[in-house]
């Protein structure tokens, strides 16, 4: 096997690894976005499940607003 063919194989492997890293970074970003959305929904549900006397209408309005922005 010649040096050039080995180097070409290494270059291909490196290019493939770079591509995979980019894909993984995009998937991580999507996961972070979904986790944030889930946290916002959990905050809203937590406020809505409180008895009416203990509900913070300002917190509910803020949670609904954040959720709407995420959609």
N, C-alpha and C positions, 0 to 999 in steps of 0.2 A: 504494500500500500504506500502510495507516495505521500509526501508531506502535504501537498496541496489538497488532496482528497480528504485527508484527516482534518485539515484546517477548515475546509468547506463544511464538513460534517459538524465540526464544533460550532461554526458560525450559524449553521441551521438550527442546532440545538439551542444556542443562545437566543436566537430570534424567536424560537418557539417558547422558550421560557419567559422572555420579555412579554410576548403576547399573552401568555397565561397569567402573568402577574397583573397585567392591565385588566384582564377579565376579572380576576379575583378582587382587585381594588374596586371595580365597578359594582361587583356583587356586595362587597362590604358596605359601600356607600348606600346601596339600596336597602340593605339590612338595617343600617342606622336610621334611615328615613322611616322605615316601617316600625322600628322599635319606638321612635319618637312619637309616631302617630298613635301607637298602642298606648303609650304612657299618657298622651293627651286624652284618649278615650277613657282610660281608667280613671283619670282625675275627674272627668265629667261625670262618670257613673258614680264615683264615690260621693260627689256633691249631691247628685240626684237621689241617692239612696238614703241620705240623712233625713230624719224627721223634718217636716216642714218648719217647725219652730227653730231648728238649728241650722237650716240652710243659709248659706251666704249667697244672696242673689248676684252680688258683684262677682264672686268667684265663678258662679255658674255661667254668667254672661261672658266672662273672660275665657272660660274653658270652651264654650260653644264657638266663640270667635276664633280661637286657636284651631279648633277642629275644622271649621269651615275653611280657614286659610290652607290647611293641610290637604283638603280635598281639592 
